[in-house]
Amino acid sequence: MKNMRIGTDIIDADQVIQKTLIARRSVPIKRHAQATAPIVYIAKPGQVVGVVYAWVKDGSTLYWMFYDDKNAPYYAEHKPGLFSVDALQQQGAQTLEDIQQAQQAAENPISTTVQKVLKPVTYAIAAFFLIRAIK
């Protein structure tokens, strides 16, 4: 398991397997998972980079591995902010924070429900008194 920062969220790299990565910024594409490999294409923001087949590491650098329509592999270096977290979450990927919250909710469902209900009620009461104070 390898936790990677994608945008401001941390997602386990294994959760990205079989998910479609969407470029959030320009993403350089290479035929080899190496820093010195030449860039063969640049995916533009909003463009589909590909469906992740695997992830590989070259030293401390993680690369996402894809296959093109001719079954040839290509790679995109992982850097925070390059890929859309929203697109991953729409495909079922969960951030580590989401996973921890789900675990806490499973361990203590009553406390979690009370916290979820209490927050908007607190805001409503504060707004009521604020409006009264202004009048």
Secondary structure, DSSP 8 states (H G I E B T S, - for coil): --EEEETTEEEEGGGGTT-EEEBSS-EEEESSSSTTS-EEEEE-TTSEEEE--EEEEETTEEEEEEE-TTS-EEEEE--TTSB-HHHHHHTT---HHHHHHHHHHHH-HHHHHHHHHHHHHHHHHHHHHHHHHH-
